[in-house]
C-alpha cells in the first residue's frame, strides 16, 4: 500500500508469529506472575505483552501487507483484503495460496477479482443510480456509475456503516473494493482519516494476537505471543484478561465469568424473586402476591375469580366446613407447587449469598482510593522524620497487595457459586476463608492503626502483614490452578 494511498507509517518492525488458537472457551486458568505491585511490575519486570499505539499498528499492518504483496504480486489493497479474510495470519494465507492450483480461482473465491468480465464501451453514458449522463467508471466487475454516486456510496459505508471491507454497489455483486479504488473516489481528508481508523480497527479485531485496551480513552492495543486467558497490562495502567477483555478475573475462568455477569445483569433473578414470593392461581395460573394476613385468596382475574387457600393452594370452600383438612392436605399438584416455590426460594437465597459478598468486595476495592490518599499522607509524614522516599514505599505496596486480594476475593465468589460441592470445594472454601480473614486484618490495620503505631515498629508490622496476606492469596490461586490442570473442579451451570 503506497504512502500516497493511506499514508501508513514505516516505523514498526515487529510481525505476528504464533498460530495458537485462542482459549477463551477453555475451562483452564492461565496464571501469570503475581507481583501485586502493579506499577513496580510494569517498570521493573520484563513485559510479556507489547503495547502499540495507532501509528505503530498502521506500520505493523503495512509491513505485513508488503510481505504478502512481494509473494502474490497483486495490489496492496487486495493483499489487505486477503489478510483480513485470514485473520491477519500471513503464514496461513500463503500456505493456502501455494496449495491452490489456480491463482485466479483463489482470488475469485476471496472476492477480490470478478468471476466474469466484459468489455463495456467508453465515454459518457447514463448513470443507473442518478440517471444523469456523465463519464462512468467502476470496478473490475464492470458495474459502473458516475463519480458522485460512487463517492456518496462509499461515504455512506464508511461513516454510517463503519465498514472497511466494502462490496460493489451492484445488488448481486460480492466483489470487494480495494483500498486504491476507495482512495480514488474519496477526497475528503476527514473521511479518509475515518477509513484509515476503520482499517486499523479491523486489523486489531480480526488478529488473534491483538486486543484493544478497555481503558477509558486509551486507544492502544496489546499484543501477545500466544492467544490464551492471561493477564495483560497496558501502559495506561489497565489490567485485563486478554481472552475476554474483562478485568483480570483469576481464579474464575472466562466462560463462568460470562455466565456470572449475565446472571447479575439480566432478569433471571427477578424471576427467581417472583417464584419465591408469589404463587399462581390454581385455576387460571395468573401470578398473585399475598399482601395481607388472611390465607383466603380470591383471584383478581375477572374471568376467573377462583377462591383458594394460600397455604395449600386447594379450593377455599372446604376450609369453612367441618371437614376442614388443610393441615393434612396432600394433593399432588399442590405439593409440586409448594416444592417448586421452596426450590426457587432456596436458589434465590444461595445466589444472594454469593452476590452480596461479590459486590461487597467490589465496593471495598473501589473505596481503596481513599486509602491511597491516607497512605500518601502518612508517607509524606514519615519522610519528614528522616526516612527516605524508598524506605516509605512499603506502605503503597501494602495497599497494592490489599487491592489485589480484594479483586481475587471478589472473583472467588463467582467461582464458588458454580462450584459443585466435594472435598476439593471444601479445601477451596478453607483457603478462601483464610485469605478473607487476613485481608480484613490488613485492611483494618491500614485504615485504623497507622496513626497509633510507632514509626519504628510500623514498617516491620506492615511488611509482615502484607507478605503473609500475599502468601495466602498465592496458596488459594495455586490450588485453583492445580485443580484446573488436573480437571478436579466440577461446576453446576
N, C-alpha and C positions, 0 to 999 in steps of 0.2 A: 504494500500500500504506500504510494508515494507521498512525500511531505505536502504536496500541494492539494492532496485529496482530503485527508483527515488530519494531517499535521501531527502525526504520532511522534513521541519523544524517543530518542535512541539511548537513553542513559542506562537502562537496566540490562543486566547480562544473565539473569537467572532464568531457568526454564523448568517447567514441571517435569518430574521424572518418574514417579512411582505409579503403579497401576492397581493398588489395593482398592477393593470395594469398600464403600462406606458401611459402618456397622451400626447405623442409628437404630435398627430394629433388633439388635442383639441384646441378650439379657446380660452380657458381660459388663463389668465395671472397669473402665480404664483408669488407672491410678497414675498420678503424676507426682513429681517432687512436692512435698508438702511443707515447705518453709512458710509459715503463716504470715511472715512479714512481707507483704506483697511488694512494697517499694524496694526493700532490700533484695528480694528475689529478682525483680526486673533489672536492678542496677548491677548486681554482683554475680548472679548465676549466668551460665551460658544459656541463652534463649533457645528453646526448641520450636519456636514459631517465628515467622517473619512478618512484620507489619509493612504494608505497601499503601502509599497514597495514590491518588488518581493518576498523576503523571507517571509514576512507576508502573502502575497497572497497564497504562497505554503502551509503555516501552516494552514490557514483557509480552504483551499481545502482539506488537509489531514484529518482535524478534521471532516469535513462533510462526507468524504468518510468512515471514521471509524464508524461514527454514523449509516450510512446506512448498512455497512457491518455487524454490530452487529445484525441487523434485518434480512437481506436477506441471510446471511451465504453463500456468494459467494466470489470469488476473488476480491481483492480491485480494480484491473484493470477493472473488469466487472462493479463494482459499479460506477467507474468514467464515463464509457460509458453511463450507465443508467442515471446518474445525468446530463450529458451533454444533453441527449435527453429531459430531463425535465427542461432544463434551470437552473440547479442547485437549483431547488425548492425541497428541501428534503421532505417537508410535502406533496406536490403534488405527488411525486414519491411513497412514502409509502402508500398514500391513494389509488392510482391506484393498487399497489401491493396487498393490502389487499382485494380490490374489485374483483380482478381477481380470478376465481375459480381454475385455474391450474397454478402453479408456472412455470412449464416448458413452457407452452404455452405463458406465459407472457414474459419469457426470449427469446423465439423464435421470438416473434413479435418485440422485441427490437434488434434483430440481434446479440445477444451475444452468443447464442448456436445454432447449426445447426438443421434443421428440421429432417434430416435423417443422420444416421451414419452407417458406415460399417467397419468391421474389415479388415485391409489390412495386408499382410504378412510383417514380419520384415526382416531386413537385407539389403544388398546393392541391388540397382536396378538402372535402367537408369532414370536420371532426364529428365522430359518432357520439361524443359526450355533450358538447355545447352547440353542435350544428353550425359552427362558424367555419368559413372557408379560410384556411391558413396552411402554413407548412407543417406537416405532420411528422412525428418521429416516434420511436418506440423501442422495444426490446428485440432480442433475437427471435422471439416467437412471432414477430411481425404484427403484434397488436399495437396499433398506432393511435395517437391522439395529439392534440396541439400542446405546445409547451405550457401554457397557463393551466390546462387541465391536469397535466402530469404534476405540475408544481402544487396545485391545490390538493390532489390526491395524496401525494407524498407528505405534504404538510399536515394533513389530517391524520394520517397514520402515525406520524412522529409525535405530534403534540397531543392529540386526543386518544390515539390508540396505544401510545408508548411502545411502538414496535421497532425493533432493529432488523428483523427479518420480514421484508415486505414482499408480498406476492404481486404479480401483474394485476392491473386493474380489470382485465377481462374476466368475465364471470366464471368461466370454467378453466381458466389457465392458472396453474400452480407454480409457474416459473418464478423464482426468487430474483429480486432486483439487486444486482451487485452494487457495492458502495460507490464505484466510479460513476454509475448512472445516476444514483441518488444525488451525488455532489454536482453532476452536470445540470440537473434541473433546479436544485435548491441553491439559492444565492444569499438568502438572509443569514447573517452571521449568528443570530440568536437561535435559529432553527438548526443550523449546522452544529452549534455547541450542544443543543439538546440531543441531536442524533449521536454525537460522539459520546455523550454520557450514557445513552441507551446501549451503545455498543460495549462500553466498558462494563456496564451493569450486567449485560447478558454474558460477558466473559467471566465475571465472578460467579454469577448464579448457576451457570452450567458447568463450571470447573469444580470437580470433586475435591480439589486440594485448596480451594479458596472459600472464604466465608466473610461476609460483611460483618464488621463490628456492630453490635447492637447499641453501643453507647450513643447518647443523645448528641446529634450534630457532629458525629465523629467523621464519617465519610471514608474511613480507611478499611482495608481488607486484611485479613490474617491468612497467611499461607502456612501449611504444614507439609511434612513429608509423607505422612500416612493418614488416610481418612478413617478416623475412629473416634469414639466418645473419649474426649480428653480435655483437660483444662488448657485454655489458651489465654494469653494476656496481651491486650492491646496497649499501645503507647499512651492512650488516653486514660488508662487505669482500669478499664473494663475487664473483668474475668468471667469467661463464659465457656460453655461446652461447645466444642467445635461441631459436634454431630447435630445437635438440635437448636443451638443458638441461644438457649436459656442460660440464666445464671448457673455457674458450676454447681452441680446438684449431687455430688457424692454423699451417701452411698447408693441412692436410688438411681436406677438406670433410666434412659431416655423414654422408653416405652411406658413404664409405670408412671413416670412423672407426667407424661402427656395425659394418661388416664386420670391421675390425681387432679391436675389442673382443670380438666374438663369437668370432673365431678364437683370441684369447688366453684365453678363459674356457671354451670348450666342449672336447669330447673329440676334436676333429678332429686335433690334433697328437699325441694319444695313438695314434690310428690310424696316423698317419704313422710314429711310432716303431715300432709293431708291424710295419708294412710294411718298414721299413728294417732291422730287427734279427731278423726271423723269416722263415720260409718255410712254405709249405703242402705237406703230403704230396701227392705227385703222384697218388695213388690216391683217398684219401677227402677231401682238401682241408682237413684239420684243421690248425690253426696249430701250428707246432713251433719252439721256441727251442733253439739249439745251446748246450749247457753244458759241452762238453768239446772236446778237440783232434781226436778221431777224426772223419773225414768219413763213416764208415759209420753211417747213421741207421736206426733202427727205429721205425716209427710206434707210439705208445703206445695208439692206439685199439684196443681188444680185438677189434673186428670187422674190423680191417684188418691190422695188424702188417706192413705193407709195408716192405721193406728197400730203401733207395735211397742214392744218393750226394749229400751236401750240396752239393758243388761244381757238379755238372751236372744234378742232380735226376733222373737216369736210374736204372734198376734197378741194384742193387748186384751182382748175380750176375756180369755180365761183368767187373767190376773185379778179380776174383780169378783170372782166366784169362789165357791167353797172348794173347788178343785184346783186352786192355785198351786202350781208346782214349779215356779220359776227357779227355785233353788235346786231343783233336780232336773232341769231342762236338759235334754240330751239329743236334741235334733242335730243330725249330721251337718246340714247346711250351716246352721248357726255356729256349730263348733268349728267348722272350717273358717268361717268369717272371723271368729274370735282369735283363732290361731294365726291367721294372716295378719290381723291387727297387731298381735303381740310380736310377731316376727318383724313387722315394719318398725314398731317402736324400738325393739332391740337393735335393729340395724341403724336407726337414726341415732340412738344414744352412742353406739360404737363409733359412728362417723364423727359425731360432735366431740367425742373424747379426743380423737387424733387431730381433728381440725382445730380445736381450741388451742392445743399445745403447739401445733404447727404455726398458727397465727401469733401465739404468744411469743415464741422465739423470733418470729419475723418482726414483730413490733419492737422487741428488745434490740434487735440488730439495727433497726432504724434509729433508735434512741442513742446508740453508741456515739453518734456525732457529738452529743453534749459531753460525753465522757472524754472525747478527744480534746475538747476545749478545756475541761478541767485539768487534764493531764498536761496540756501545753502550759497552762499557768503554773502548775507545780514544777515543771521542768525549768521554766524561767526563774522561779524562786530558788531552785537548787543551784542554778548556775551563778546566782549572786552570792552563794555560800561556798565559793571556791571549787565547785565541781565543773568539769569541762563539758562541752556540748556532747562529746562522745559518751561520757560517763552517764549522762541522763537519758540516753536513748532507750534504756531498758523499759522505761515507762510506756513509751509509744509502742514498743514491741509487745508489751503485755496487753495493750488494748487491741493490737492487731490479732493476737492469738485469741483473745476473748471473742472478737468478731468472727473469726474462723470457726470457733467452737459453736457459736450461736447458729451460724449458717449450716454447719454439719448437723447439729441437733434438729434444726428445722426440717431438714430433709429426711432425718431418720424416722420422723413420724409419718411421712408419706410412704416410706419403705415399710414400716411396721404395719400400716393399715392393710396392705395387701399380703403381708407375710402369713403363711399358714403356720399354725401353732404346732411346734415339735420341740425336741431337745435343743436344736440349733437356735430356734427363735428365743428360747429361754436364756441361752448364753448371750444372744444379741441384746435382749432387754436388760440383762445384768450389766453389760458394758455400757449401754445407753444410760442406765441409772447412775453408774459411777461417773460418767462424763458429765451428766447434767448436774449432779451434786457438786462436783469440783468446779464446774463452770460458774455455778451460782456463788460459790465461796470466793472465787476470783473476782467476780463482778461486785460482790459486796465489799471486798477489800479495797478495790479501786474506787468505788463510789463513796464509801463511808469512812474508811480507816486511813486514807492517805494523810489527812490533815493532823491526825493524832499520833502518827508513828514518828519515832525519832529518825532523823535522816541517816544516822549511822547504820541502823538496822533495816531501814526501808528497802534499800537496794537488794539485800540478800533475801528478804522475805518475798518481795515481788518476783524475783528471779526463780526462787524455789517453787513458788506457787504456779507461775505460768509454764515452767518446764514440766511440772507434774501433770498439769491440765493437758498440755500438748501430748504428753506420753499417753494419757488415757484416750485422747482422740485417735492417736495412731493405732492403739490396740483395737478400738472399735472398727476403724476403716480397714485394717489388715484382716480382721475376722470376716468382714463383709466381702473383701476381695477374694480371700481363700474360699469362702462359700460359693462365690460365683464361679471361680475356676474349677472347683470340684463338683459343681452342679448340686450343691446341698440345699439351696433355697427353693422352697415350694410356695407359689403365690396363688392367692384366690383373686380372680379377676371377674 
